[in-house]
């Protein structure tokens, strides 16, 4: 879409269907909501009976691109197509995901009283930092790469997949796990690709370094989030509602009175001192 805000950007899109075509006022409200979430805007098109796209940007999009867009989103007459563009792919996807939930709720499209599960697998081992251009771990650096050491040596780092997995229910991550790496040679090579020297790995992850030298066995696991499971069962929209003593929006534990100011004696024992920002009032002593 050369010449529009979509040029040189990552674009995420979705198809929205409803019993009645969305009105202009509804679409304008969705644009406003997308901007509230942090998007620069929300491009939308309505599919006409003849398959043509109608919308503020339609005249900027040639027929071939319109047809490709409609095909990619499996659009049908009466559908609305919504697009969000951003310089960062993950941000575009996250914003569109939030809009998908908002649109589904506002149109009553979400299935009530059901639990829909899926496994997320084949996580990429590495990702490219878009600001620095460097390779870094995408999630768990201690998981086993699919294909082991051979994959690390032979494949482009961005093509290496990890043995990581999540269980999702109704859009919420309930459990996360992985097949853990248990080989020192794989650990060294995996971190080398991410820019770590052998000395840095040994210094930062000494416990694993020594354990692997002694022969750690193959192992895997998964950790369920019980609080999220309870949240779904209780049909609560916020996880704070199922936590006995949740922290407030300032990350304060009101029950325990934490965090609390440290005394000068406590700071001296740990060789610490507090440096308030310019203009800030000094913290009250406990």
N, C-alpha and C positions, 0 to 999 in steps of 0.2 A: 504494500500500500504506500508506495513512494509518494512523498508530498504530504503525508498526513502525520499525525502524532505517533503512528505505529511504525514509522521508519526507524530501523536500528533498535527496535525494542522487542522484548519477549511478550507475546500476546497469549492470553488465556481466554477461552471462550466457552460458553454453554448455551444450550437450547432450553427455552422455557415454554412449556405448553400449558394451556388452561382451557376451560370449556368455552370461554369468551376471549377474543383477542384483547391483549392488554391495551388500555387507553393511554393517551399521551400523558395525562396527569399521573397515572400509575408509573409510567416509565420515567417521568421527571422526578418522582419521589425516589425511585431506585437510583437515579443518578446522584441525587443529593445524599442518599445513604452511603453510596460508594465513596463519595468525597468525605463524609464524616469518618469513614473507616481509614482514610488516608490515601485513597486513590486519587490520581490527578483528574480522573473522570471515568465515565462509563459509556462506551459506545454501544448503541443498540440499533438493531434493524428488525423490521417486521416483514415476514415472508408473505407476499401477495399470492393470490390464487394462481397466477401464471408462473410462480416460482421466483419472480423478481424481488429484490430487497428494497424496502422503503425505510428511510430514516435520514437524520441530519447529515450523515457521512456518505449516503448511498451514491451521490453524484461524484464523489471522489474515488469511487471504487469501480474499476472496469468490470465488464460482464464476466470475463474469465475468472477473475478473483472472486466475484460474487458467487459464481457457480461452485468454485472450489470450497469456499467458506460454507455454503449451504450443504455441500456433500460431506465435508468433514464433520459437521455437527448434526448430520442426518435430519436436516430441517424439513418441515412440512408446512403447507399453507396455513396461516394463522399463528404460527410459532413466532416467538420473539427470540432474537439472538443477542446475547450480551457479551461484550468483550472488554477486557481490562489489559492495558499495556503498561509495562514498567521496564526500566533498564535491567532489573534483576529478576530472573525467572522465578525464584522462590517467592519473592514478594508479590509478583503478579498472580501466582497460583494461590497464595495465602489469601489475598484480597478477594479473588473470585470465589474461593471456598467459603469465605464469610458471607459473600453476597448470595451464594447458592442456598445457604441455610436461611438467610433473611427472606429471600424470595419464596422459598418453600414454605416457611412459616406463614408469611403474609397471604399466600394463595391457598393455604390449606392442603398442600401437596405432600406433606410429611405423613408417613404411615404411623398411625397411633396404636399403642398397645402391642408393639412387636419388637423383637430383638433380632437384629440382622448382623451376623458375624462375618468377618473375613480375615484371612491371613495376609499380611504384607511380608513379602519375601524378596530375595534377590536385591538387597540394598547395595548401592555402590560403595566400594571400600573407600574411595577417595572422591574429592570434589575440587574444583578449581576456585580459588578465592578470586572473585571478580575484581577486587580492588588491587591486590598485590600480584595476581597472575601466578601465584604459587600453588602447588599441590598440597592439600591438607586432608586429614581424615574427615569423612563425612559424618561419622557417628561414633562407633565404638572402636578405638584403635587396637583393642586387645582381642578382637574376634578373629576367627580363622578365615583367611581368604579362600574363596572357592577355587580349587585347583592348587592350593598350597604354594610352595616356593616356586614351582614351575610357572604358575600364573603371574606371580610378581616379577619374574625375570623376563617372561616372553610377551606379556600384554602391555598395551598402553595403560598407565595407571587408572585413567578414567573409565576403562573397560573392565576393570577387576571388580568382581562382585564379592560380597562378604556373606558368611553364614550367619545372618542376623534375621530376626523375625519378630513381628508384632501381631497381637490379636486385637482387632478392632470390632467394636460393637456400636452400632448407631452413630458412627463417626467419632467415637471416643476410643483412645488407646487404653486398653484394659491390662494388657500384659506385654512385656518386652523381654527379649532374650537373645541368646546367641550361642553358637558353638565357639568356645573360647580357644584361642591359640595356646598351645602347650609346648611349642618348639622354639628354642632360642634362635636358630638360624632364620626361621620365618619372622620372628619378632624383630631381629636386627634389620632384615631386608625391608620389612614393612615400614619401619620408622625411617630408614635411610631414604626411601622414596618420598617421605613427607618432610625431608630436610633435617633429620636428626643425625648427629654423629653417634658412633658407638659409645663414646664417653658420656654423652648427654643421656642416652638411654639408660646406661648403667647407673648414673648418678640420680636420675629422676625416678626410675622404676626399679630400684635395687632389690626389693623383695621378690618381684617376679623374675628378675635377672638371675638371682641365686636359686630360686625354686626350679627354674627351667634347667639349670645346670645339674641339679640333683635328680631330674627325671620326673617332672610333673605328668600325671596321666591325662589322656584325652578326657575332656569334660564339657558339659553344656548345661544350660539352665534357662529358666524363665521366671520372671518376677511379676505376679499379678498385683494390680493396684486395687486393694480391697475397698478403699474409700470411693473410687470411681464406680466400682461394681454396685456398692450400696446406693450411690447417687442415682444410678439408672433404675435400680429396683424401686427406690422410693419416689421416682419420677420428679426428682429435684433438678432445677436447671443450673444450680451452682453447687460446686463441691464443698463450699464453706458450710452449707446447710447440713452436712452429714459429718462434719468434724466437731468433736466435743468442744474444743477451745481453739477456734481458728484465730490466726493473726488478723489484725485489721489492715486497712489499705496502706498503712505506713510500716508494715511488717513488725508490728509491736504485739507481744503476747501480754494481753491485759491481765490474765490470771497470774502469770509469774512475775509481772512487772518488768519484763525484759524487752529490749535491752535497757540496762541501768548504767548510770555513770560509774566509772571505775575510780577508786580512791587513789590518791597519790602513792600510797604504799604498794597497792597492787600494780600500778604502772611501773614503779621503780623495780619491783621484783622481776618483771619481765623485760626490763630495759626498754620501755616504751614511753612515748610522750604524745600528747594530743596537740595538733596544730589546727586550730579553727580557721575556716576560710575568712578572707578579709571582710570586715564589717559584721561578722557573726558575734553574737553575744556569747561570753564564756559559759561552758556547761556548768550546771549546778552540781556541787559536790554531794555525794551520797551521805 
